[in-house]
Amino acid sequence: MGKKDKKSKTVEQKARVAAKQEKKAAQKEKKGKSKAPADTDDEDIDLEAVRREYEQKQAQFLKVTESASQPPSARASATLIGSPTNNRELFLFGGEFYNGALATFYNDLYVYSVDRDEWRVVTSPNSPLPRSGHAWTRSLSGDIYLFGGEFSSPKQGTFYHYNDFWRLDPSAREWTRIESKKGPPARSGHRMTYFKRYVVLFGGFQDTSQQTKYLQDLWIYDTHDYTWYNPVLPPATQKPDPRSSFSLHPHEAGAVLYGGYSRVKATTSAGRQTKGGGQATRSILKPVVHQDTWFLRIVQPAPDAPANTPPAVRWERRKKPVNSPNPVRAGAGQAYHKGRGIAFGGVHDVEDSEEGMDSEFFDSLWAWNIDRNRFFQLSLRRPRAATKKQVDERSAKKGRGRLDEEELLRNLAALEAKGSLEAVEIETDYKDQPEDVSTKSPKAILSSMPHPRFNAQLAVQEDVLYIFGGTYEHGDCEYTFDEMWAIDLGKLDGVQEIYRRELENWQGSEDESSASASDEEEPSDDENMDEEGQGGVPFPAADHAQPEPKGTPMSDLPDVADTEDPAIVVADTRPHPRPFENLRDFFTRTSTVWQEIIVDHTRKGDESSIQSVKELRKTAFDQAETMWWDCREEITALEDEQEEAGIGEVVSIADRYQDSGGAGRRR
């Protein structure tokens, strides 16, 4: 990819694909060689003065306002999250855009309405300053907490890391800065999650242009006492290595950490001999893509404990996940969804002899089952045609709904007229009304995954995965996608385009453009038409021509006992979903069993926690939903196998012969 005389720069740049901010030292060196001395004045820019200018602009807003807007502009290292208080909204904040010449940072807050397919931008007199590489998380109280991030001069000569802490009210769209005497030091590339009343923060890095320091400190914020805790672990206690760009998910007993990226010191041959005839060596920073898994156990203090008592914590290392993506990849962030981490994309760097590094980008979708510590690859499926039974049920439900509405209107009119219900006739003209009225304009549905990329922003809301942006490298050019996609994780029946705009051309130096052009042969006019992505930006078709192999077949996967302690593997006698059975049908079939399990568990435990009938049914549904999603990947594999065998639906004997009698029913 890079030429021999640019080997060191290209290697350093490619080695930092998981943490985009770490490329800036190489970019600074590159600009210093290609620009005139007058352009190096960028390093002398006073970032504090720039930040004060942003604060003055922010103060011009007198109140929180929200207005309709176009979709966000292209940006990387932003944050995307589903609203904790409205399951039909998503929030996007911050990020940066680098076009090869200048970097632009953002601090705008966007709200996406799923129902209306509408973007709105929020302005506030009190909001975080522009940044990227920050982290945020929801809390059980319904708020969103944000910490840290970074900011740089336009030419990325100087950097500033934030250590401020913010709370966002999702309903009022209002930011509040939380002041604390003792809190985490400044950083970016860290991750945050929640556990009961706590906000958990771990890792990240600090980049000073001269060196990058990776962090492994753990911080816990108590949302009730408004206090940060930095648990001190015994020296002999195991804990994760320093890293950034990892995944950190909530768990009922604490939090779970997977993967990440860092660089560690190593020695390599310097390519020359010493005076004594020995081989000279030099120190380098070797990129490491972590694949380990850690469980953070958090124990709340006793109710009678003194105020400001910190929770007890302990790191526990888990075994390597089964069926993890191969080859190893960085920049494949995960979004949490019902006990699973959903990952998309990523990049794998391959050593290319003396010519530098080559990178392979991915467009695959994976689900990591946290409790079972197992990866499953998710593939798109053809939409299934509705069976006659489903069509009849749907029609019957619509008919019942219309009859119920007619009866309701008659009752309301009778009450207003104070007359008899039988004497009132309400005209309902359903014939002239369309059956399905949608305010959303039709969107393009793809039968293949979006273009390969890494560091895309992911969020799940109402069982739908949203993929925002991401980065792709072609030669020495780096492109930021200006688009967002949606995938229904329950159906996996296609990729819906939320919006998509053309990419901006790379504005890097002529050296980069010439190197990129010389790395690949000139395509013909026909090939150029096929391979151009958007706005004249070329994307090699080879990425799609050789799709990544699917995950290991279910029959070839090792048992859970191969990766987990045999002592914790027990037979699961709870109800399991069947192929082609949706969540509603599964709960209808197993509701009684789940309620019996809950009642039996309550009798064996604390009888004072006996629930009402409504609460019991709600708890039963929650457990059935957890089981349905926990088995989703295996059931999907069974459905695919049965469809290949010509089986499109599984019907029980009782359902098939429910209207017949005699021998048919007995069969």
N, C-alpha and C positions, 0 to 999 in steps of 0.2 A: 504494500500500500504506500508506504513512504519510501523515499530513495535512500541510498546508503549514506550520503552526506547529511541526511536529516534523521538518521536512525535514532539517536538519543531522544530527540524531541518527539518523534512519532511514538516511540515506545512509551515514553512518559505520558503522552496524551491518551494513548489507547489503554493504558493500564488503569486509568481513572474513570472508566465509563460508568461505573455504578454511582460515583459521587461526582457530579458534573462540576462542582465548584473547585475540585482539586486540579482541574486542567489549567487553571489560570496562570500558574507559574510558567508552564510551557508556552502558553499563549503570549504572556508578557515577553518572554525571551524571543519569540518569533516576531512580535511587533517591533522589538528593539532593533532587530536586524534589518527589517524591511522598511521602516519608517525613517523620516528625516529626524535629526536631533530635536527640532522644534516640537515634534509630536510627543517627546518623552516628558514634556511638562505635565502630562496627565498624572504622573506619580506625585506631584506636589500639590494636588488638589486637597483642600481641607474638607474632609468628609463631615466634620462637625458643622461647618458652615452650610454644607449642602443639606444636612439633616435639619438644621434650624430653619432653612428656607422651606423645607417641606412642612415643618410644624406651623410656620406662619400661614402657608396656604391652607392647612387643615383648619386653622382657627377662623378662617373666613366663613366656614359653614356654621350657621347659628343653631341648627337642630338636625335631627336625624331625618333624612328624606329618602324616599324610595321611588324610583321612576323606571318606566319601561326602557329597555336597552337592547342593542344588538348583542349577540353572543360575545363572550370575552375574546380579546385578541390573543394571538399565539403567545404562549408562555410555558416555561419549564419550572420545575421545583416549586410549584404552587401546592395548595392543599385543597382537597375535595372531601366533603363529608355530607352524609344524609342528616337532615334536621332531626334532632331528638324529640321535638314537640309537634312536628307535622310530617307525617310519613309520605307526603306528596311534594316535598321540597328538598333541594340540595343547595349547599353553600360552597362557594369557591372563593379563596382569598389569596392575594399576593402572587408571587412568582417573578420570573425574570425572562427576558428575551434577548438573545445574543445573535446578531446577524453576521458575525465575522469581523466587525469593526467596532461596534458600540454595544454596550449592555444597558438595558432599560429595566428598572425594577418597578413593581406595582404594589399598591396597597388598597386596591378597590375590592369591595365585597360584592359578589354577585349572588343572586338567588335565582335558581331555576325551578319553575313550576312544572311538574310533570303533567298535570291535568290540562293546563292551558298551553303547554309547550312554549313557555314565555320566559325570557330572561329579564331580570330587573337588577339595577345597580343601586347600591346603598351608599349615601354620603353621610358623614358624621363629623362633628367637630372634635370628637375624641376617639381616634382609632389608631391602631399600630401604624408605624411608618413603613414605607416601602421595604420589602424584604423578599428573600427566597430561602429555601432550605429550612424553613421553620417546621414546627410540628404542632398539631392540635388533636384534641380528643373530646368526646362527649363525656358527660357524667350522669350518674343516676338521678341527679336533681333536675336534669333537663338543660343544663348550661353547656357551653363549649369553652374549653380552656386552651389557650395558645401560649407557646413559649419559644423564645429565641429566634434564630434565623440569621441571615447575613445580608450585607449591603456593600456595594463596591462603587468605585468611580467608573465613569462611562467606558474607559478603556481597560478597566480591571487591573489598574496598577496598584491600588491600595484597597484594603478591605476593612470592614467593620462588622463585628459579631455582636448580636443583641443578647441581652440577658433579662429582658423585660417579660412580664407575665400578665396575660389578659384574660378576661372573661367576657364571652359574648352571650347576650340574651337572644335566643333564636326568634322569639316572638316579637320583641320590641326592636330587634336589629340594633341593639345598643351595646357598645363596647365599654368596659370598665377596666382600668389598669389596677392591678393588685400590687400594692407596695408591700415589700417584705424586707426585714433587716438581713435575713440570712436565707439565701436561695441558691439555686444552681448557677455556676459561672456561665459566661457567654459561650454559645456554641451554635452549630447547625448540623444537619444530617442526623439528628437524634430522633427518637420515637417516643410516643406517649400512649398510654391507655388508661383504663379506669378499673377500680375494684371497690365496690361498695361506696364508702364515703371518701375514697382516696383517688388521687390522680398520680399515676406512676410515670416516671421519666428515667430513661437510661441512654447512655452512650452519646455518640455524635463525634464531632471533631472541631478543632480550631485551626484555621488556616491564616498564617501571617505572611503569605507570599514566599517567604524564605523556607518555611517548613510547615508540615501538617502534623498535628498532634491528635491522635485518636484517644477517645475517652471511654472509661468503663465504670464510671461512678453511677450510683443509684440514688434517686431522689423521690420522695413520696410527699405529696401535698394533701393535708387534711382539710377538706372543704368545709368542715364544721368549725374547727379551731383556727382556720386561716393560718396554718403553720407548715413550713417546709421541714422535712426530716431527711437527714443523710445517714442512713443506717451504717454503722461501722461493724463489719464482719470480722471474725477472728482471722489472723494471718493465714492459717492452714485451710481455711474454707475455700472450696472451689467456687469460681464465678466466671462468667463469660469474659473472653478476651476483649480488649478495646476494639470498637468497630463503629461503623455507621451504616445507613441504608439497609437496616435489617427489618424484620417484621416483629411487631409486639402486639399480642392479642389479649383480650380479657379472658379470664377463666373464673369459674365459680369458687376456686380456692386461691386465686391470686392472678398471675399473668404467665404467658408463654412467649418465649423468644425463639426465633428461627433465623438462621443465616446472617448475612451482612457482608460488609466489605471493609478492608483495611490494607495498609501496607506495612510490612515488617522489614527490619534490617537484615541484609544478607550480604555475603561476599561472593564475588565472581572474578573470573580471570580478567586482567587488564589488557591482555593481548601482547604483552612484552615480558622480557626476562629481566630479573634484577642483576646487579653486578656479580653476585655470587652464583649466577646461573639458574637460580630458582625462578618459578613463575610468579610474576607480580599479580597482586589481587587488589580489588577496590571494593568499597562498600556501596551497596545500592539499596533502594527500598523496593522490595518485591511485593507485587499486588497479591492479595489473598482473598478468595471468595469463600466465606465461611459456610459450612453446611451443618453445623451442630445445632442442637435443640436444648433449651434450658427451660425449666419450670421454676418460677418465683413463687414460693409459698408465703402467703401473708396471713398472719394471725392477729386479729384485732385485740386490743387490750381488754381486760375484764371490765364489766360494768362498774365495779367499785374501785377501779384503778384511779390514781390521781389524775388531775387534769393535765393535758399536754403529754400524756404518756404515748410514746411512739409505738406503732405496731411492730410485732416481731416478724422478721423476714429471714428466708433461707433459700439460697440457690440450689437447685437439684438438677444435675445433668441427666438428660434422657438419651436413649440410644438414637442412632442415625435413622431418620425416617425411611420407611420402605417405599420402593418405587419412586424415588425422588427424580426430578427431571434430569435427563442426561443428553448432552453434556452439561457440566456445571455452568450456571449463568448468573450474571449480576444484573442489577437494575430491574428485577422482576418483583416489584412490590406486591404486597397482598392487602386485600380488603377483608375485614371480618364479616362472616355471615353464618349465623346459627351453628356455632361450634366448628366452623371451617375457615381456613384462610384461602381466598380466591386470588390466584396469581395469573398475570398475563405478561407475555413478551419476555424480554431479557436479552442479554448479549453475552457471547462467549468469545474471549480473545484467544487466538491461536498463534503460537510462535511461527514466524515465516522466515526461518534461517537468518541470513544477514540483511534481509530486506525490510526488517521491522516486524510489525504485527498485522495480522489479518483478523477481522472481526466477523462473527456470524450472528445475525439477528434472528429473533424468533417471534412467531405470532400464535403460539399455542396457549391454551387455557388450562389451568390446573386447579384442583381443589385439594387442600391439605386438611385431612380429618385430624383435628388436634388431639382428641382423646386416644384415638387409635394410632396416631403417629404414622399415617400412611397417606401417600399422594395418589391421586386419581387424575388422569387426563380427561378433560371434558371436550367432547367433539360435537359439532353442530349436527342436527338431525333434520331429516325432511319432515315438514309439517304433516301430522297424521290426519287423515280424513275422518270426520266425525261418523261414528257408527249410527245405525238406524235407532238404536235404543237411546243414544245421547241426543239425537235430534228430536225424538218424541218427548224426552224429558224436558228439553229446553222449551219446546213449544207449549208443553203443559204448564211449565212455570210461568211463561209469559201470559198464558190464558188466565191462570190463577191470579197473577198480579193485576191484570186489567179488571177482573171481577172484583177483587178487593178494593181497587181504587174507585170503581163505580159505586160500591156499597158505601165507601167512606164519603164520597161526594153527596150521595143521597142522604146520609145521616146529617151531614153539615147543613145541607139545604133545609132539611126538616126542622133542625133546631132553630135556624134563622126564621123560618116561617111559623114555627110553633105548631106545626101540623103533624099529620100522621106520616110515618115513614112510607107506608104503602101508597100514599096519594102523591108522592113526589117522583117525578121522572126526570132524570138527568141525561142530557144528550152528550154522548161521548163519541166523537168522530175519530176513531182510531184508524179508519181506512185511509185517511188523507195524511196520516203521520208516518214518517219512516220508522222502521223498527229500531234501528240503532242510530242515534244522533250523537255525533262526536264533534267537538269544537276544534279538535286537532286536525291540521292538514295532513294528508297522507305522506308518509316518509318512506324513503328507499329502504328495502330489506335486502341484505346481502346473504348469500348462502355460504360465504367464506369469511374467515376472520379478517379484521383490519390489517393494514400493512405492518410487517414486523417493526418492532421498536423496543426501546427500553425506557425506564423511568417514566412510564405513563402514570397518571393520577387515577386511582381506583376508588370507588365507593359503591356500597350496596344499599338500596332503599326498596322496600317492598319486594324482595326476592329478585330484583333486577340489578344487574351489574352495569355501572356506568364507567366508561373508559374515556378519560380526557387527555388530549395532547400526547406527549411522548416525544422521544428524540430518535433520530436515525442519522447515521454517518455514511457518507459516500465519498471515498477518497479522504481528503483532509477537510472536507466540508461537513458541517453539522446542521441538520435541519430540525426545526421544531414543528410538529404537526399542529394544525389549526382546525381541530375537529373534536367531536364527541360522539360516542357510540353507546348503544344499550343492548344488553343480552339478557333475556329472561332465563334465569338459572334453573327454573323448574321445567321449562319446555325445551330450551336450547334449540329453538326452531328457526334461528336466523339472527343476524346482527342488524339492528335498526339504526339508521343514521339520524342523529339529533341535529347536527349541523356539520358543515364541511366547507372550508374555504381554501383558496389556492395558497400555496406556500410562497414565502418571500424568497427572492434570490439571495444567495450567499454573497456577502460584501467583504469577504476576506481579501488577503493580499494576492497579487498576481502569482506569487510562488505557489500558493495553495491551489489556485485554479489550474495552473499548468501541471502541477504534480498529480492532481486528480484526473486531469484529462489524459496524461501519459500513462497512467496505471492501467487503463482499459483501452481496447481497440475502438476505433470509430465505428459506431453502428450505422447500418444503412438507414435510408429514409423511412422504410417501413418499420424497422426495429425501433427507430427513435420515436415513432408515433405510438408504438405499443408500450415502450418502456418509460416514457415521460410520465411523471406523476401529476403534478399540478404546477401551473405557472412556469413551465419549461424546466423544471427540476428533474434530472434523470434519476430513476430508480431502477436498479438491475432487476430484470425479470427472473433471474436465477433463484431469488429467494423463494418465489412461489412455485418455481418449476420443480424444486426438490423439497416437498413437504416433509416436516419432521415426522419420524415414525411415531406411531401411537404408543401409549404406555403398555407395560407388560400385561398380557392377557390375565384375566382373573384366575384362571386355572394354574398359571405359572407363578403366581405370587406366593411368597412364603407365608406361613401362618403367623398370626400375631405373636405367638409364643417365641418366634425367632427373634423378635425385636423387643419384646417386653418380658418382664419377669413372669415365669409360669405361675407364681403365687397369686397374681392379680387377674389371671385369665379364668373366668368362670362362665358356666353355661348361661346363656341369656334366654330365659323362658318368656320374655315379654312378646306381645304381638309384633309381627313384622309386616310391612306392606307387600303387596303382590305386584307383579308386572302389570303395567297399564292402569294402575289404581292411583287416582289423584288423592290429595290430602283429605278432601271432604269425604270421599267414599271410604278411605281408610279409617277415619275417625268414626264414621257411621257404623262401620262393621265392628270396630274394637272398642267403642266408647264404654260399654259395660265392663269389659275386662280391665281397662285402665282405671276406672273408678274403684273396682274391687281391689286392685293393687294399692291404690292410695289409701283406701279405708283400712286395709290390712296393715299397711305400714304405720298408719296413725295409731292403731290399737296397740301395736308393739312398742310404740314410742310414747310421746306425750299426748294423752287423751284430751288435754286442755286445748289443743290446737285443732279440734274437730271443726270441719268446715261446713258451711251451709250447702244446700243442693247446688245453688248457682256457682259458688266458689269451687265446689268439688268438680263440677263439669268443666269449669275454666282450667283448673289444674290438670285435669285429664287431657284436655285438648292440647295444652302446652307440652305435656310429655309425649303425646302422640305426634305432634308436629316435630319435636326433637328427633324422635325415632325415624320419621319419614325422611327428614333431611339427612340423618346419619347414614341411612341405607341408600341414599339416592344414586350414588355412583354404581353400586352393585346391581340395583334394580334396572338402571338404564342399560347396563351391559346385557342383562337377561332379556330386556325388551328388544334390543338390537338382534340378539341371537334368535329370538322367536320370530321376529319379523322376517329375517333371512330364511327361516324355515317355513314361512307362509302363515304364521300364527299372528293375527293382528289384535286379538283380544282374548283375555282369559275370563270365562264366565263359569260361575259355580253351578252345580247341578240344580240346586234349589232355585236359583234365579232363572235357569233355562226352562224349568217345568213348573214354574209357580202357578201358571194358569191351567195346567193340565192335571189329570189324575190317573189312577190305575197304574199300569205297568210303566208308563213313561216316568211318572214321579218316582217309582221305586228304582228305575235305572239311574 
